[in-house]
Amino acid sequence: MRGIALFSVCITVVAATCHFPDGTTIQDTACNPTAPNSTCCGPGYACLSNHICALTEHVSKDIANSFSYYVRASCTDKTWTSPECPSFCTNTSNGDNVGVGGMGVGKCDGDGGVDRYYCRNKVTADLSDEVLCKSPAYYIGFEGASIPCSHLTFLT
């Protein structure tokens, strides 16, 4: 008599709490849910390897028209001391939003092996992309290309 073996697999999904730099919580999703700490992005945003969240076609038009294409969002580490938290666009003196809503980030045109982004704040508001993207005083540079993480592309 041949028996059929049945296996029951129980997977426990632990929802991580995501925080903005000021400590407030948000219903974002961890980009790397198995890591002790992770950057988090909002529903419909792609997690990029440089800890930036990118708008996708999975975000409603109302939201897409109201927010920046790129954002510095949240992190599972409430203290924001983990290297997995985005360490940029968190200067409230410059007008960076550290609470609910995330922080808009602009992207410069490609320049070889360095991707350049800048915080969309009161310091950069009246500056041209040319000025922002040519001065290290304004941009944040990331070596290599900013591609979506292979383990997670879209957060829904």
N, C-alpha and C positions, 0 to 999 in steps of 0.2 A: 504494500500500500504506500503510495506516494503521498507525502504530506506537503502542504504548502506552508511555508514559514512566513508569518506576517511580522513585519517590523513596524514599530510605532516610533516615530521620531518627533520629539517635542523640541521645538525651538522657542526659546524665550527671547523676545525682543525687548531690550531695555531702552526706553526712550530717554535720551540724554536731555538735560535741561540746557538751553542755550542762553547766554547772557551778553548784554552790550557792555562796553567798557565801564559804564557807571553802575553796573551790577543788576540793572533791571533785566527781567527775563522776557523771552520772546518764544513763540511757537515755531522756531526755525528747526531745521533738521541737521544733525551732525554730518559733515562730509565724509568722515571716516568713523562710523559708529562703533567699530571694534577697538579704536585707540583710546587710551586713557583721557586724552584731550584732543579736540578737533575744532577746526573752523566750522561754522554753521552757515547755511544759506537758507533763504526763504523758499516757499513752494514755487516751483517752476523755474528756479535759478539753477545754473550749472556751477558746480564747484570747480574752480580752476586750481592748478597746482601751486599757484603763488598766493593762495588764501584770499583771492578775490572771487566774488560771485558775479556771474554774467547772466543777463536777462536772456530767456529763450522764448520760443514761440508758444511755450506752455503757460505763459503768464497772460492774464486777461489784458485786453487793449486799454482798459481804464487804468490799470496799474502801470502798464508799460509806458503810457503817455505821461504819467505823473512822476516817475522815478528815473534815475540815471541808468544807463545801460549796464554799467559796472558799479558795484557797491562793495564797501568794506562792511560786512555784516556783523555777525556775532560769533561767540566761542563757548565751548562747554566749560572752560576754566573761568569761574566767576571772578578770580583775581586778575585774570589776563596776564599772568606771568609765564605761561607755557609758550614755548616757541611755536606751537601749533595755532596760536591766536594771531590774527593779523596785527602787526605792530606798527601800523601806519594809519594816518588820518584819525588820530585820537587826541589832537591838541585843541582843547576847547578855547584857548587864547586866539587861535586862528579861525575859530568858528566851526570847527569840526563837531559834528553831531555824535555824541557818545551814548545817546539813549535810544529809545524806540524809533525805528525807522531806518537805521543804518546810515551810512555816509556815502554820498555820491562820489564816484571816482571817474576821472576822464582818462582816456588812453591815447597816447601819442602814436603816430605812424611808426612802423617798424624801423629799427636802426641796427641792422646786423644781428648780433647775438644778445642784445639787451632789449627787453620790453620795458617801456617807460609809461608810468601812470602818474597822475597827480590828483590831489584831493580837491574836490569842488567845494571851496569854502570862501570866506570873505577876503582872504589874502589873494586868491587866484581868480576871483570873479571877474575882474576887469582886464585880465591879461590874455593876450592871444595865445593860441596853441603853440605858435612858433617860439614865443618867449618861454612858456611853461615847459616845452619839450626840449629846449636847448640848454636850460640852466639846471644843474644839479641841486640848486637851492629849492627848486619847486617839484621836481619829479622824483619818483621812487623807481629805481631800476631793478629789474629781475633778470638774471642770467638765463639764457635759453628761451624757448617759446612757452607761452602760457597756454597750455592745452588742458582740456578737461581731464580730471583724474580718471584713470581707466576703471577704477572700481565703482565709480558712481558718476553718472553724467547728469541726469536730471533729477531734481527733487520734486516730488509731486505730493 
